[in-house]
Amino acid sequence: MSENLKNYYQTVQTIGDLRTPEHARRWSTAVLKTLGVNLDRKTKKRLTQALPQELGQDLTRLFWLLHFRNKAMTKQEFQFEVSKRSGNSDWQFARMPIQAVFHGVKDLVDKNTQQAVADSLAPEVREMWQNA
């Protein structure tokens, strides 16, 4: 595992108030998969290329037979989807790991990519992204 990835998971564990590196990985995967479903194709590809391979795969490793992005997704809906994917039943707790993952991802990508992601997200999810 590269130093960037170790630092990323440490950041997620610390900011997300998670107990172990394995929890950080699980939450990271859940957030990135949910984020990937809510980005347009061009932005998802750009973000995937900017991230380390392991994280980029989490964005794209989700198959939907028919999927339409929810351009009006609320913070609660996003948190609920992430908590389901992580195996955690408390959608309210998901706010902390989401902020941690967003913060870690933003540390790994350039400002232009950060802005492209923000522009592609629903307004409430965009606010979470920008505040991370």
C-alpha atoms as an extended CHARMM CRD file, in Angstrom:
* protein
*
       132  EXT
         1         1  MET       CA              0.0000000000        0.0000000000        0.0000000000  PROA      1               0.0000000000
         2         2  SER       CA              1.3610000000        3.3960000000       -0.9790000000  PROA      2               0.0000000000
         3         3  GLU       CA              2.1030000000        6.1380000000        1.5200000000  PROA      3               0.0000000000
         4         4  ASN       CA             -0.6990000000        8.2900000000        0.0310000000  PROA      4               0.0000000000
         5         5  LEU       CA             -3.2110000000        5.5100000000        0.6430000000  PROA      5               0.0000000000
         6         6  LYS       CA             -1.9970000000        4.9230000000        4.2150000000  PROA      6               0.0000000000
         7         7  ASN       CA             -2.3270000000        8.6360000000        4.9430000000  PROA      7               0.0000000000
         8         8  TYR       CA             -5.7600000000        8.6870000000        3.3320000000  PROA      8               0.0000000000
         9         9  TYR       CA             -7.0830000000        5.8230000000        5.4760000000  PROA      9               0.0000000000
        10        10  GLN       CA             -5.5080000000        7.3420000000        8.6000000000  PROA      10              0.0000000000
        11        11  THR       CA             -7.2890000000       10.6160000000        7.8200000000  PROA      11              0.0000000000
        12        12  VAL       CA            -10.6070000000        8.8160000000        7.3200000000  PROA      12              0.0000000000
        13        13  GLN       CA            -10.1510000000        6.8890000000       10.5710000000  PROA      13              0.0000000000
        14        14  THR       CA             -9.2450000000       10.0020000000       12.5820000000  PROA      14              0.0000000000
        15        15  ILE       CA            -11.7150000000       12.5460000000       11.1890000000  PROA      15              0.0000000000
        16        16  GLY       CA            -14.4620000000        9.9320000000       10.8370000000  PROA      16              0.0000000000
        17        17  ASP       CA            -14.0600000000        8.8820000000       14.4800000000  PROA      17              0.0000000000
        18        18  LEU       CA            -13.6500000000        5.2450000000       13.4190000000  PROA      18              0.0000000000
        19        19  ARG       CA            -12.0160000000        2.5970000000       15.5970000000  PROA      19              0.0000000000
        20        20  THR       CA             -9.8990000000        0.6360000000       13.1350000000  PROA      20              0.0000000000
        21        21  PRO       CA             -8.3020000000        0.9480000000        9.6980000000  PROA      21              0.0000000000
        22        22  GLU       CA            -10.7300000000       -1.7420000000        8.5020000000  PROA      22              0.0000000000
        23        23  HSD       CA            -13.6680000000        0.4770000000        9.4850000000  PROA      23              0.0000000000
        24        24  ALA       CA            -12.0240000000        3.3200000000        7.5640000000  PROA      24              0.0000000000
        25        25  ARG       CA            -11.7750000000        1.0830000000        4.4720000000  PROA      25              0.0000000000
        26        26  ARG       CA            -15.3820000000       -0.0640000000        4.7420000000  PROA      26              0.0000000000
        27        27  TRP       CA            -16.7290000000        3.4700000000        5.1310000000  PROA      27              0.0000000000
        28        28  SER       CA            -14.4520000000        4.7660000000        2.3780000000  PROA      28              0.0000000000
        29        29  THR       CA            -15.7800000000        2.1560000000       -0.0340000000  PROA      29              0.0000000000
        30        30  ALA       CA            -19.3890000000        2.9360000000        0.9290000000  PROA      30              0.0000000000
        31        31  VAL       CA            -18.9380000000        6.6790000000        0.4540000000  PROA      31              0.0000000000
        32        32  LEU       CA            -17.0570000000        6.3560000000       -2.8340000000  PROA      32              0.0000000000
        33        33  LYS       CA            -19.5920000000        3.9280000000       -4.3120000000  PROA      33              0.0000000000
        34        34  THR       CA            -22.4580000000        6.2260000000       -3.3420000000  PROA      34              0.0000000000
        35        35  LEU       CA            -20.5580000000        9.2250000000       -4.6890000000  PROA      35              0.0000000000
        36        36  GLY       CA            -19.8890000000        7.3880000000       -7.9490000000  PROA      36              0.0000000000
        37        37  VAL       CA            -23.5850000000        6.7560000000       -8.4810000000  PROA      37              0.0000000000
        38        38  ASN       CA            -24.2870000000       10.4610000000       -8.0090000000  PROA      38              0.0000000000
        39        39  LEU       CA            -21.6710000000       11.8920000000      -10.3860000000  PROA      39              0.0000000000
        40        40  ASP       CA            -22.0650000000       12.3730000000      -14.1090000000  PROA      40              0.0000000000
        41        41  ARG       CA            -20.0060000000       10.0100000000      -16.2820000000  PROA      41              0.0000000000
        42        42  LYS       CA            -17.3670000000       12.5730000000      -17.3000000000  PROA      42              0.0000000000
        43        43  THR       CA            -16.7170000000       13.7430000000      -13.7400000000  PROA      43              0.0000000000
        44        44  LYS       CA            -16.6250000000       10.1940000000      -12.3900000000  PROA      44              0.0000000000
        45        45  LYS       CA            -13.9960000000        9.2670000000      -14.9890000000  PROA      45              0.0000000000
        46        46  ARG       CA            -11.9470000000       12.3670000000      -14.1680000000  PROA      46              0.0000000000
        47        47  LEU       CA            -12.0590000000       11.6620000000      -10.4210000000  PROA      47              0.0000000000
        48        48  THR       CA            -11.2590000000        7.9730000000      -10.9500000000  PROA      48              0.0000000000
        49        49  GLN       CA             -8.1330000000        8.8720000000      -12.9180000000  PROA      49              0.0000000000
        50        50  ALA       CA             -7.0220000000       11.3740000000      -10.2500000000  PROA      50              0.0000000000
        51        51  LEU       CA             -7.2950000000        8.9020000000       -7.3550000000  PROA      51              0.0000000000
        52        52  PRO       CA             -5.0740000000        5.9410000000       -6.4690000000  PROA      52              0.0000000000
        53        53  GLN       CA             -6.2890000000        2.8040000000       -8.2520000000  PROA      53              0.0000000000
        54        54  GLU       CA             -7.8340000000        1.1990000000       -5.1460000000  PROA      54              0.0000000000
        55        55  LEU       CA            -10.0140000000        4.2530000000       -4.4950000000  PROA      55              0.0000000000
        56        56  GLY       CA            -10.8140000000        4.8140000000       -8.1540000000  PROA      56              0.0000000000
        57        57  GLN       CA            -12.1450000000        1.2650000000       -8.4170000000  PROA      57              0.0000000000
        58        58  ASP       CA            -14.5740000000        1.9500000000       -5.5720000000  PROA      58              0.0000000000
        59        59  LEU       CA            -16.1110000000        4.7470000000       -7.6510000000  PROA      59              0.0000000000
        60        60  THR       CA            -16.6880000000        2.4990000000      -10.6520000000  PROA      60              0.0000000000
        61        61  ARG       CA            -17.2890000000       -0.9630000000       -9.1690000000  PROA      61              0.0000000000
        62        62  LEU       CA            -21.0230000000       -0.5500000000       -8.9100000000  PROA      62              0.0000000000
        63        63  PHE       CA            -23.4390000000       -1.8240000000      -11.5250000000  PROA      63              0.0000000000
        64        64  TRP       CA            -26.9290000000       -0.4610000000      -12.0350000000  PROA      64              0.0000000000
        65        65  LEU       CA            -29.1720000000       -1.9400000000      -14.6970000000  PROA      65              0.0000000000
        66        66  LEU       CA            -31.0390000000        1.3380000000      -15.0890000000  PROA      66              0.0000000000
        67        67  HSD       CA            -29.8870000000        4.2800000000      -13.0680000000  PROA      67              0.0000000000
        68        68  PHE       CA            -30.8170000000        7.9150000000      -13.1150000000  PROA      68              0.0000000000
        69        69  ARG       CA            -28.9090000000       10.3100000000      -10.9000000000  PROA      69              0.0000000000
        70        70  ASN       CA            -30.9370000000       12.0300000000       -8.2280000000  PROA      70              0.0000000000
        71        71  LYS       CA            -30.0530000000       15.6660000000       -8.8850000000  PROA      71              0.0000000000
        72        72  ALA       CA            -32.0990000000       16.7380000000       -5.8680000000  PROA      72              0.0000000000
        73        73  MET       CA            -30.6920000000       14.2480000000       -3.3450000000  PROA      73              0.0000000000
        74        74  THR       CA            -30.7720000000       15.5190000000        0.2280000000  PROA      74              0.0000000000
        75        75  LYS       CA            -28.0050000000       15.1010000000        2.7930000000  PROA      75              0.0000000000
        76        76  GLN       CA            -30.1980000000       12.6430000000        4.6720000000  PROA      76              0.0000000000
        77        77  GLU       CA            -30.7550000000       10.4960000000        1.5900000000  PROA      77              0.0000000000
        78        78  PHE       CA            -27.0270000000       10.4690000000        0.8260000000  PROA      78              0.0000000000
        79        79  GLN       CA            -26.1800000000        9.5780000000        4.4340000000  PROA      79              0.0000000000
        80        80  PHE       CA            -28.8140000000        6.8240000000        4.4130000000  PROA      80              0.0000000000
        81        81  GLU       CA            -27.4180000000        5.2950000000        1.1970000000  PROA      81              0.0000000000
        82        82  VAL       CA            -23.8560000000        5.4010000000        2.5520000000  PROA      82              0.0000000000
        83        83  SER       CA            -24.8720000000        3.8380000000        5.8630000000  PROA      83              0.0000000000
        84        84  LYS       CA            -26.6640000000        0.9840000000        4.0430000000  PROA      84              0.0000000000
        85        85  ARG       CA            -23.5680000000        0.3030000000        1.9080000000  PROA      85              0.0000000000
        86        86  SER       CA            -21.2920000000        0.3490000000        4.9490000000  PROA      86              0.0000000000
        87        87  GLY       CA            -23.4150000000       -2.1310000000        6.8960000000  PROA      87              0.0000000000
        88        88  ASN       CA            -24.2220000000        0.4480000000        9.5780000000  PROA      88              0.0000000000
        89        89  SER       CA            -27.8350000000        1.0700000000       10.5240000000  PROA      89              0.0000000000
        90        90  ASP       CA            -27.3440000000        4.5820000000       11.9410000000  PROA      90              0.0000000000
        91        91  TRP       CA            -27.6190000000        6.9810000000        9.0100000000  PROA      91              0.0000000000
        92        92  GLN       CA            -26.9730000000        9.9520000000       11.3080000000  PROA      92              0.0000000000
        93        93  PHE       CA            -23.4990000000        8.6540000000       12.2350000000  PROA      93              0.0000000000
        94        94  ALA       CA            -22.6460000000        8.4520000000        8.5200000000  PROA      94              0.0000000000
        95        95  ARG       CA            -22.1410000000       12.2310000000        8.4400000000  PROA      95              0.0000000000
        96        96  MET       CA            -18.7240000000       11.9500000000       10.1160000000  PROA      96              0.0000000000
        97        97  PRO       CA            -17.2240000000        9.2460000000        7.8660000000  PROA      97              0.0000000000
        98        98  ILE       CA            -18.6540000000       11.0010000000        4.7870000000  PROA      98              0.0000000000
        99        99  GLN       CA            -16.9320000000       14.2420000000        5.7680000000  PROA      99              0.0000000000
       100       100  ALA       CA            -13.7270000000       12.3080000000        6.4720000000  PROA      100             0.0000000000
       101       101  VAL       CA            -13.7540000000       10.5620000000        3.0810000000  PROA      101             0.0000000000
       102       102  PHE       CA            -14.5990000000       13.7790000000        1.2420000000  PROA      102             0.0000000000
       103       103  HSD       CA            -11.7390000000       15.5210000000        3.0570000000  PROA      103             0.0000000000
       104       104  GLY       CA             -9.3150000000       12.7080000000        2.2400000000  PROA      104             0.0000000000
       105       105  VAL       CA            -10.3300000000       12.6140000000       -1.4310000000  PROA      105             0.0000000000
       106       106  LYS       CA            -10.0070000000       16.3800000000       -1.7520000000  PROA      106             0.0000000000
       107       107  ASP       CA             -6.4470000000       16.1160000000       -0.3870000000  PROA      107             0.0000000000
       108       108  LEU       CA             -5.5990000000       13.6810000000       -3.2120000000  PROA      108             0.0000000000
       109       109  VAL       CA             -7.0100000000       15.6230000000       -6.1820000000  PROA      109             0.0000000000
       110       110  ASP       CA             -6.4030000000       19.0510000000       -7.6950000000  PROA      110             0.0000000000
       111       111  LYS       CA             -8.6920000000       22.0780000000       -7.3080000000  PROA      111             0.0000000000
       112       112  ASN       CA            -10.1690000000       21.7240000000      -10.8050000000  PROA      112             0.0000000000
       113       113  THR       CA            -11.2440000000       18.1420000000      -10.1180000000  PROA      113             0.0000000000
       114       114  GLN       CA            -12.6620000000       19.1950000000       -6.7510000000  PROA      114             0.0000000000
       115       115  GLN       CA            -14.7370000000       21.8670000000       -8.4710000000  PROA      115             0.0000000000
       116       116  ALA       CA            -15.9170000000       19.4530000000      -11.1860000000  PROA      116             0.0000000000
       117       117  VAL       CA            -17.1470000000       17.0510000000       -8.4840000000  PROA      117             0.0000000000
       118       118  ALA       CA            -18.9180000000       19.8720000000       -6.6550000000  PROA      118             0.0000000000
       119       119  ASP       CA            -20.6020000000       21.0290000000       -9.8660000000  PROA      119             0.0000000000
       120       120  SER       CA            -21.8720000000       17.5080000000      -10.5850000000  PROA      120             0.0000000000
       121       121  LEU       CA            -23.4910000000       16.8850000000       -7.1770000000  PROA      121             0.0000000000
       122       122  ALA       CA            -26.9640000000       17.6980000000       -5.8920000000  PROA      122             0.0000000000
       123       123  PRO       CA            -26.9890000000       20.9980000000       -3.9290000000  PROA      123             0.0000000000
       124       124  GLU       CA            -27.1220000000       19.5010000000       -0.4100000000  PROA      124             0.0000000000
       125       125  VAL       CA            -24.4710000000       16.8660000000       -1.1860000000  PROA      125             0.0000000000
       126       126  ARG       CA            -22.3690000000       19.5770000000       -2.8480000000  PROA      126             0.0000000000
       127       127  GLU       CA            -22.5050000000       21.5190000000        0.4120000000  PROA      127             0.0000000000
       128       128  MET       CA            -21.1840000000       18.4750000000        2.3030000000  PROA      128             0.0000000000
       129       129  TRP       CA            -18.3810000000       18.1210000000       -0.2750000000  PROA      129             0.0000000000
       130       130  GLN       CA            -17.4020000000       21.7740000000       -0.0520000000  PROA      130             0.0000000000
       131       131  ASN       CA            -17.4450000000       21.8220000000        3.7580000000  PROA      131             0.0000000000
       132       132  ALA       CA            -15.1970000000       18.7780000000        4.0780000000  PROA      132             0.0000000000
